[in-house]
Amino acid sequence: MRAIVLERPGRPLQSKELPEPAPSEGQVLLGVSACAVCRTDLHVVDGDLPDPAIPLIPGHEIVGRVLASGPGAGRWKQGDRVGVGWLGWTCGACEHCRNGRENLCDRARFTGYQLPGGFAQRVVADERFCFRIPERYADLEAAPLLCAGLIGYRALRMAGDAARLGLYGFGAAAHIVAQVASHQGHRVFAFTRPGDRDKQEFARSLGAQWAGDSDEMPPEPLDAAVLFAPEGSLVPLALRAVRRGGSVVCAGIHMSDVPSFPYELLWGERVLRSVANLTRRDGETFLDLASKIPLRMGVTAFPLASAGQALEAVRSGAIQGAAVLSIAEGR
């Protein structure tokens, strides 16, 4: 099978011909049809996240079809279309797992980081951590749902019942969350890189009532803000933009250092919190919701061989919506 391989963080990805993997106990073998490209993939490739399983096939927003099942795997049948996200395995026995917070499992393993990912024609996955894909979405459209959608939805839940919701960084996650939030009755305020008028217009087209630069104050105080951009410098700006009692949710797995800021920005019972990974319940709930909301997916497709180019497009913010690798089934 053809796969894109990271041999060392900070080095260019390599296209290689590898043996086709075989599913072990409780696993399924998928023929990958699409894999979205996430900013977390950049953090893995750049070495921002420690101890990846090198050599590594990145990618954790996978849509594919079941080709075979390993011993004891019976949840899916051959030909089923399923999705695989970031959370690829948990122990099921620790305190976090027992209390419904498997996203915090100390032994968790993650797709495209400690487990082989979807920048390949084939991938094996734990059948318990696969999701059924809503029929209304084609493969390329469905792929961003598996992380941009899932993590974005968890971040939205953490923001509570905010009537006025700010989204900082209008990339793959925010373009989905803006639509879900608008559907749920939130008023969305979108913040982009300064001067990015195209992204601001894109945000307004997806339901944002206001869109402006990330260093601007919104026209009215926010009840909550979600930070998708991995820039620590946005934290004080978002705290300044939310009202007393409001929340700022940091949705990324990695962020540059947060600069010091005066306590008065946090005072007034403002809350600053992070989102870590996701649970399978998050995935099932969100994908059920996505099956009922006609989400408009902004997708720019790249062939598998252009995975490096897709990553750089994500890095530069050149994509409106999500970058997705289109991967032909078969050889």
C-alpha beads as a LAMMPS data file, in Angstrom:
LAMMPS data file: protein, C-alpha beads

331 atoms
330 bonds

1 atom types
1 bond types

-500.0 500.0 xlo xhi
-500.0 500.0 ylo yhi
-500.0 500.0 zlo zhi

Masses

1 110.0

Atoms # bond

1 1 1 0.000 0.000 0.000
2 1 1 1.066 3.605 -0.529
3 1 1 1.505 5.639 2.643
4 1 1 2.894 9.005 3.718
5 1 1 5.395 8.503 6.524
6 1 1 6.968 10.779 9.133
7 1 1 10.428 9.381 9.859
8 1 1 11.527 12.160 12.185
9 1 1 9.746 15.266 13.540
10 1 1 10.758 18.380 11.665
11 1 1 11.679 16.428 8.529
12 1 1 9.665 16.292 5.283
13 1 1 7.104 13.548 4.936
14 1 1 8.070 10.606 2.741
15 1 1 5.876 8.674 0.306
16 1 1 6.528 4.935 0.723
17 1 1 5.256 1.567 -0.389
18 1 1 4.512 -0.482 2.742
19 1 1 3.066 -3.953 3.406
20 1 1 -0.678 -3.949 3.900
21 1 1 -1.502 -4.146 7.623
22 1 1 -3.512 -7.019 9.062
23 1 1 -6.155 -6.500 11.735
24 1 1 -5.387 -7.927 15.184
25 1 1 -7.917 -8.948 17.821
26 1 1 -10.764 -6.457 18.052
27 1 1 -9.552 -4.493 15.033
28 1 1 -10.878 -3.811 11.550
29 1 1 -8.945 -3.180 8.360
30 1 1 -10.207 -0.156 6.430
31 1 1 -9.734 0.860 2.839
32 1 1 -9.211 4.598 3.300
33 1 1 -11.152 6.852 0.961
34 1 1 -10.490 10.236 2.595
35 1 1 -8.511 11.722 5.464
36 1 1 -8.803 15.341 6.514
37 1 1 -5.694 17.299 7.482
38 1 1 -5.741 18.829 10.949
39 1 1 -3.598 21.417 12.699
40 1 1 -2.780 18.686 15.207
41 1 1 -1.071 16.843 12.343
42 1 1 1.161 19.900 12.028
43 1 1 1.970 19.750 15.743
44 1 1 2.922 16.063 15.369
45 1 1 5.012 16.614 12.238
46 1 1 6.740 19.698 13.652
47 1 1 7.617 17.957 16.919
48 1 1 5.415 20.127 19.161
49 1 1 3.901 16.953 20.676
50 1 1 6.349 14.610 22.431
51 1 1 7.164 10.981 21.669
52 1 1 5.280 10.130 18.472
53 1 1 5.510 6.482 17.403
54 1 1 8.243 6.941 14.783
55 1 1 8.147 5.967 11.957
56 1 1 4.563 7.196 11.837
57 1 1 1.728 7.477 9.348
58 1 1 -0.089 10.722 10.355
59 1 1 -3.775 11.517 9.972
60 1 1 -6.735 11.106 12.313
61 1 1 -9.857 12.219 10.416
62 1 1 -10.375 9.019 8.470
63 1 1 -13.274 7.821 6.366
64 1 1 -13.053 4.320 4.956
65 1 1 -14.804 1.042 4.349
66 1 1 -14.346 -2.171 6.259
67 1 1 -12.321 -4.693 4.268
68 1 1 -11.713 -7.307 6.965
69 1 1 -12.108 -7.933 10.677
70 1 1 -9.644 -9.416 13.137
71 1 1 -10.376 -12.139 15.694
72 1 1 -13.226 -11.204 18.024
73 1 1 -14.250 -8.157 15.994
74 1 1 -17.924 -8.301 15.089
75 1 1 -19.286 -4.791 15.422
76 1 1 -18.897 -3.936 11.723
77 1 1 -19.416 -5.939 8.578
78 1 1 -17.462 -5.872 5.350
79 1 1 -18.344 -2.829 3.260
80 1 1 -19.563 -0.666 6.157
81 1 1 -18.494 2.974 5.899
82 1 1 -16.957 4.145 9.170
83 1 1 -14.910 7.008 10.537
84 1 1 -11.871 7.007 12.807
85 1 1 -10.891 10.005 14.915
86 1 1 -8.105 11.151 17.238
87 1 1 -8.931 8.906 20.219
88 1 1 -7.904 5.453 19.082
89 1 1 -7.720 3.377 22.275
90 1 1 -8.287 3.685 26.025
91 1 1 -7.667 1.276 28.878
92 1 1 -11.300 1.169 30.041
93 1 1 -10.185 0.479 33.609
94 1 1 -8.755 3.687 35.072
95 1 1 -10.763 6.147 37.156
96 1 1 -11.289 8.470 34.200
97 1 1 -12.548 5.703 31.919
98 1 1 -14.873 4.326 34.600
99 1 1 -16.338 7.788 35.199
100 1 1 -17.156 8.536 31.575
101 1 1 -14.082 10.724 31.010
102 1 1 -12.056 8.424 28.789
103 1 1 -10.694 11.501 27.031
104 1 1 -8.438 11.904 30.102
105 1 1 -7.219 8.279 30.226
106 1 1 -3.516 8.275 31.173
107 1 1 -2.875 5.302 28.891
108 1 1 -4.874 6.555 25.907
109 1 1 -3.389 6.159 22.456
110 1 1 -4.143 8.447 19.575
111 1 1 -4.569 7.879 15.848
112 1 1 -1.806 9.333 13.700
113 1 1 0.358 9.904 16.786
114 1 1 0.872 6.664 18.730
115 1 1 -1.197 4.579 16.305
116 1 1 -0.932 4.423 12.491
117 1 1 -3.065 7.078 10.833
118 1 1 -4.973 7.702 7.650
119 1 1 -2.390 9.217 5.305
120 1 1 -2.406 5.797 3.632
121 1 1 -4.491 3.512 1.455
122 1 1 -5.141 1.141 4.364
123 1 1 -5.361 1.487 8.141
124 1 1 -6.252 -0.790 11.031
125 1 1 -8.362 0.553 13.891
126 1 1 -9.944 -0.644 17.117
127 1 1 -13.533 -1.400 16.124
128 1 1 -14.805 0.173 19.385
129 1 1 -13.444 3.558 18.337
130 1 1 -14.979 3.620 14.857
131 1 1 -18.101 5.662 14.115
132 1 1 -20.862 5.225 11.584
133 1 1 -20.829 8.126 9.111
134 1 1 -24.078 10.000 8.363
135 1 1 -25.308 9.045 4.907
136 1 1 -25.934 12.644 3.868
137 1 1 -22.187 13.400 3.589
138 1 1 -19.854 12.211 0.842
139 1 1 -16.478 10.841 1.952
140 1 1 -14.570 14.105 1.447
141 1 1 -17.264 16.058 3.289
142 1 1 -17.438 13.577 6.148
143 1 1 -13.712 13.469 6.936
144 1 1 -13.538 16.861 8.741
145 1 1 -16.372 15.751 11.024
146 1 1 -13.999 13.263 12.678
147 1 1 -11.891 15.888 14.482
148 1 1 -12.713 19.429 13.440
149 1 1 -16.335 18.548 14.076
150 1 1 -15.901 16.305 17.133
151 1 1 -13.420 18.471 19.044
152 1 1 -15.284 21.598 17.980
153 1 1 -18.523 20.133 19.323
154 1 1 -16.939 19.269 22.676
155 1 1 -15.545 22.815 22.896
156 1 1 -18.991 24.199 22.103
157 1 1 -20.477 22.139 24.920
158 1 1 -17.819 23.469 27.297
159 1 1 -18.862 27.011 26.351
160 1 1 -22.281 26.325 27.892
161 1 1 -25.450 28.163 26.946
162 1 1 -23.651 31.323 25.787
163 1 1 -26.033 33.506 23.801
164 1 1 -23.111 35.463 22.312
165 1 1 -20.316 33.113 21.270
166 1 1 -16.921 34.181 19.958
167 1 1 -14.820 31.889 17.733
168 1 1 -11.140 32.802 17.466
169 1 1 -9.508 31.292 14.388
170 1 1 -11.902 30.466 11.564
171 1 1 -10.481 27.260 10.140
172 1 1 -11.775 23.710 9.794
173 1 1 -13.274 23.423 13.287
174 1 1 -14.800 26.891 13.512
175 1 1 -16.481 26.644 10.114
176 1 1 -18.393 23.588 11.385
177 1 1 -19.012 24.880 14.916
178 1 1 -20.372 28.188 13.611
179 1 1 -23.129 26.311 11.803
180 1 1 -23.945 24.042 14.753
181 1 1 -23.952 27.011 17.145
182 1 1 -26.222 29.045 14.884
183 1 1 -28.577 26.075 14.566
184 1 1 -28.727 25.888 18.379
185 1 1 -29.564 29.569 18.687
186 1 1 -26.183 31.035 19.620
187 1 1 -25.170 34.341 18.054
188 1 1 -21.734 33.787 16.535
189 1 1 -18.927 36.357 16.465
190 1 1 -15.950 35.249 14.326
191 1 1 -12.364 36.435 14.764
192 1 1 -9.750 35.861 12.047
193 1 1 -6.160 36.800 11.358
194 1 1 -6.022 40.597 11.030
195 1 1 -7.006 41.714 7.553
196 1 1 -8.293 38.347 6.346
197 1 1 -11.447 39.701 4.740
198 1 1 -12.069 36.503 2.759
199 1 1 -12.268 34.420 5.938
200 1 1 -14.503 37.025 7.549
201 1 1 -16.882 36.920 4.615
202 1 1 -16.760 33.111 4.736
203 1 1 -17.710 33.251 8.418
204 1 1 -20.663 35.530 7.715
205 1 1 -21.823 33.182 4.948
206 1 1 -21.960 30.361 7.524
207 1 1 -24.083 32.249 10.017
208 1 1 -21.724 34.545 11.920
209 1 1 -23.524 37.770 12.831
210 1 1 -20.223 39.654 13.061
211 1 1 -16.711 38.936 11.798
212 1 1 -13.547 40.920 12.409
213 1 1 -9.850 40.825 13.268
214 1 1 -8.629 38.819 16.249
215 1 1 -7.179 41.939 17.882
216 1 1 -10.524 43.779 17.690
217 1 1 -13.135 43.996 20.411
218 1 1 -16.541 42.649 19.374
219 1 1 -19.428 45.115 19.110
220 1 1 -20.881 43.751 22.354
221 1 1 -19.532 41.644 25.233
222 1 1 -19.392 37.889 24.672
223 1 1 -20.837 35.254 26.976
224 1 1 -18.141 32.775 25.954
225 1 1 -15.290 32.432 23.494
226 1 1 -13.651 29.350 21.967
227 1 1 -10.034 29.569 20.820
228 1 1 -9.198 27.312 17.881
229 1 1 -6.094 29.258 16.819
230 1 1 -3.035 27.915 18.730
231 1 1 -1.875 31.393 19.734
232 1 1 -1.480 32.007 23.448
233 1 1 -1.536 35.742 22.825
234 1 1 -5.264 35.430 22.068
235 1 1 -6.110 34.358 25.626
236 1 1 -5.921 37.864 27.168
237 1 1 -7.795 39.301 24.194
238 1 1 -10.583 36.757 24.584
239 1 1 -10.786 37.324 28.350
240 1 1 -11.126 41.032 27.682
241 1 1 -13.937 40.338 25.200
242 1 1 -16.090 38.185 27.503
243 1 1 -18.399 39.608 30.148
244 1 1 -18.145 38.906 33.865
245 1 1 -19.039 35.286 34.515
246 1 1 -18.104 34.363 30.939
247 1 1 -15.862 31.527 29.770
248 1 1 -12.848 31.212 27.480
249 1 1 -12.320 27.696 26.131
250 1 1 -8.956 26.704 24.606
251 1 1 -9.782 23.943 22.134
252 1 1 -6.361 22.993 20.745
253 1 1 -3.998 20.258 21.908
254 1 1 -1.031 22.630 21.685
255 1 1 -0.736 26.397 22.084
256 1 1 2.105 28.876 22.208
257 1 1 2.826 30.308 25.648
258 1 1 0.131 32.468 27.178
259 1 1 1.600 35.899 28.021
260 1 1 1.155 37.419 31.451
261 1 1 -1.965 39.532 31.858
262 1 1 -3.499 41.583 34.656
263 1 1 -5.677 39.666 37.096
264 1 1 -8.563 42.026 36.379
265 1 1 -9.094 40.222 33.056
266 1 1 -9.829 36.989 34.937
267 1 1 -11.561 38.583 37.878
268 1 1 -15.334 38.781 37.844
269 1 1 -15.673 34.994 37.863
270 1 1 -14.497 34.587 34.317
271 1 1 -13.432 31.007 33.570
272 1 1 -10.418 29.884 31.513
273 1 1 -10.374 26.191 30.604
274 1 1 -9.022 23.701 28.100
275 1 1 -10.542 20.884 26.085
276 1 1 -8.661 17.573 26.004
277 1 1 -9.419 15.047 23.284
278 1 1 -12.959 13.629 23.120
279 1 1 -15.055 10.695 24.219
280 1 1 -16.917 8.193 22.102
281 1 1 -20.137 9.603 23.503
282 1 1 -19.123 13.009 22.097
283 1 1 -18.623 11.381 18.720
284 1 1 -21.912 9.529 18.686
285 1 1 -23.874 12.571 19.862
286 1 1 -22.271 14.939 17.383
287 1 1 -22.562 12.637 14.377
288 1 1 -26.222 12.048 15.180
289 1 1 -26.671 15.825 15.271
290 1 1 -24.741 16.201 12.013
291 1 1 -27.094 13.720 10.370
292 1 1 -29.965 16.131 11.064
293 1 1 -28.313 19.479 10.302
294 1 1 -27.405 20.173 6.668
295 1 1 -23.849 21.285 7.435
296 1 1 -22.111 23.022 4.581
297 1 1 -18.579 21.633 4.412
298 1 1 -15.836 23.764 2.925
299 1 1 -13.398 21.230 1.464
300 1 1 -10.228 21.594 -0.587
301 1 1 -9.106 18.195 -1.880
302 1 1 -5.486 17.078 -2.320
303 1 1 -4.145 13.758 -3.629
304 1 1 -2.347 11.534 -1.124
305 1 1 1.014 12.368 -2.686
306 1 1 0.439 16.056 -1.870
307 1 1 -0.004 15.552 1.883
308 1 1 2.922 17.872 2.597
309 1 1 1.378 20.586 0.439
310 1 1 -1.936 20.163 2.263
311 1 1 -0.214 20.565 5.640
312 1 1 1.462 23.773 4.499
313 1 1 -1.876 25.108 3.270
314 1 1 -3.301 24.479 6.748
315 1 1 -0.274 26.148 8.325
316 1 1 -0.646 29.278 6.222
317 1 1 -4.413 29.511 6.696
318 1 1 -4.918 29.424 2.945
319 1 1 -7.814 26.954 3.186
320 1 1 -11.414 28.035 3.628
321 1 1 -12.762 25.169 5.672
322 1 1 -10.797 21.926 5.655
323 1 1 -8.022 20.340 3.607
324 1 1 -8.811 16.708 2.796
325 1 1 -6.688 13.992 1.191
326 1 1 -8.619 12.113 -1.454
327 1 1 -7.318 8.537 -1.325
328 1 1 -8.381 5.984 -3.908
329 1 1 -9.348 2.579 -2.587
330 1 1 -7.219 -0.202 -3.904
331 1 1 -3.664 0.025 -5.214

Bonds

1 1 1 2
2 1 2 3
3 1 3 4
4 1 4 5
5 1 5 6
6 1 6 7
7 1 7 8
8 1 8 9
9 1 9 10
10 1 10 11
11 1 11 12
12 1 12 13
13 1 13 14
14 1 14 15
15 1 15 16
16 1 16 17
17 1 17 18
18 1 18 19
19 1 19 20
20 1 20 21
21 1 21 22
22 1 22 23
23 1 23 24
24 1 24 25
25 1 25 26
26 1 26 27
27 1 27 28
28 1 28 29
29 1 29 30
30 1 30 31
31 1 31 32
32 1 32 33
33 1 33 34
34 1 34 35
35 1 35 36
36 1 36 37
37 1 37 38
38 1 38 39
39 1 39 40
40 1 40 41
41 1 41 42
42 1 42 43
43 1 43 44
44 1 44 45
45 1 45 46
46 1 46 47
47 1 47 48
48 1 48 49
49 1 49 50
50 1 50 51
51 1 51 52
52 1 52 53
53 1 53 54
54 1 54 55
55 1 55 56
56 1 56 57
57 1 57 58
58 1 58 59
59 1 59 60
60 1 60 61
61 1 61 62
62 1 62 63
63 1 63 64
64 1 64 65
65 1 65 66
66 1 66 67
67 1 67 68
68 1 68 69
69 1 69 70
70 1 70 71
71 1 71 72
72 1 72 73
73 1 73 74
74 1 74 75
75 1 75 76
76 1 76 77
77 1 77 78
78 1 78 79
79 1 79 80
80 1 80 81
81 1 81 82
82 1 82 83
83 1 83 84
84 1 84 85
85 1 85 86
86 1 86 87
87 1 87 88
88 1 88 89
89 1 89 90
90 1 90 91
91 1 91 92
92 1 92 93
93 1 93 94
94 1 94 95
95 1 95 96
96 1 96 97
97 1 97 98
98 1 98 99
99 1 99 100
100 1 100 101
101 1 101 102
102 1 102 103
103 1 103 104
104 1 104 105
105 1 105 106
106 1 106 107
107 1 107 108
108 1 108 109
109 1 109 110
110 1 110 111
111 1 111 112
112 1 112 113
113 1 113 114
114 1 114 115
115 1 115 116
116 1 116 117
117 1 117 118
118 1 118 119
119 1 119 120
120 1 120 121
121 1 121 122
122 1 122 123
123 1 123 124
124 1 124 125
125 1 125 126
126 1 126 127
127 1 127 128
128 1 128 129
129 1 129 130
130 1 130 131
131 1 131 132
132 1 132 133
133 1 133 134
134 1 134 135
135 1 135 136
136 1 136 137
137 1 137 138
138 1 138 139
139 1 139 140
140 1 140 141
141 1 141 142
142 1 142 143
143 1 143 144
144 1 144 145
145 1 145 146
146 1 146 147
147 1 147 148
148 1 148 149
149 1 149 150
150 1 150 151
151 1 151 152
152 1 152 153
153 1 153 154
154 1 154 155
155 1 155 156
156 1 156 157
157 1 157 158
158 1 158 159
159 1 159 160
160 1 160 161
161 1 161 162
162 1 162 163
163 1 163 164
164 1 164 165
165 1 165 166
166 1 166 167
167 1 167 168
168 1 168 169
169 1 169 170
170 1 170 171
171 1 171 172
172 1 172 173
173 1 173 174
174 1 174 175
175 1 175 176
176 1 176 177
177 1 177 178
178 1 178 179
179 1 179 180
180 1 180 181
181 1 181 182
182 1 182 183
183 1 183 184
184 1 184 185
185 1 185 186
186 1 186 187
187 1 187 188
188 1 188 189
189 1 189 190
190 1 190 191
191 1 191 192
192 1 192 193
193 1 193 194
194 1 194 195
195 1 195 196
196 1 196 197
197 1 197 198
198 1 198 199
199 1 199 200
200 1 200 201
201 1 201 202
202 1 202 203
203 1 203 204
204 1 204 205
205 1 205 206
206 1 206 207
207 1 207 208
208 1 208 209
209 1 209 210
210 1 210 211
211 1 211 212
212 1 212 213
213 1 213 214
214 1 214 215
215 1 215 216
216 1 216 217
217 1 217 218
218 1 218 219
219 1 219 220
220 1 220 221
221 1 221 222
222 1 222 223
223 1 223 224
224 1 224 225
225 1 225 226
226 1 226 227
227 1 227 228
228 1 228 229
229 1 229 230
230 1 230 231
231 1 231 232
232 1 232 233
233 1 233 234
234 1 234 235
235 1 235 236
236 1 236 237
237 1 237 238
238 1 238 239
239 1 239 240
240 1 240 241
241 1 241 242
242 1 242 243
243 1 243 244
244 1 244 245
245 1 245 246
246 1 246 247
247 1 247 248
248 1 248 249
249 1 249 250
250 1 250 251
251 1 251 252
252 1 252 253
253 1 253 254
254 1 254 255
255 1 255 256
256 1 256 257
257 1 257 258
258 1 258 259
259 1 259 260
260 1 260 261
261 1 261 262
262 1 262 263
263 1 263 264
264 1 264 265
265 1 265 266
266 1 266 267
267 1 267 268
268 1 268 269
269 1 269 270
270 1 270 271
271 1 271 272
272 1 272 273
273 1 273 274
274 1 274 275
275 1 275 276
276 1 276 277
277 1 277 278
278 1 278 279
279 1 279 280
280 1 280 281
281 1 281 282
282 1 282 283
283 1 283 284
284 1 284 285
285 1 285 286
286 1 286 287
287 1 287 288
288 1 288 289
289 1 289 290
290 1 290 291
291 1 291 292
292 1 292 293
293 1 293 294
294 1 294 295
295 1 295 296
296 1 296 297
297 1 297 298
298 1 298 299
299 1 299 300
300 1 300 301
301 1 301 302
302 1 302 303
303 1 303 304
304 1 304 305
305 1 305 306
306 1 306 307
307 1 307 308
308 1 308 309
309 1 309 310
310 1 310 311
311 1 311 312
312 1 312 313
313 1 313 314
314 1 314 315
315 1 315 316
316 1 316 317
317 1 317 318
318 1 318 319
319 1 319 320
320 1 320 321
321 1 321 322
322 1 322 323
323 1 323 324
324 1 324 325
325 1 325 326
326 1 326 327
327 1 327 328
328 1 328 329
329 1 329 330
330 1 330 331
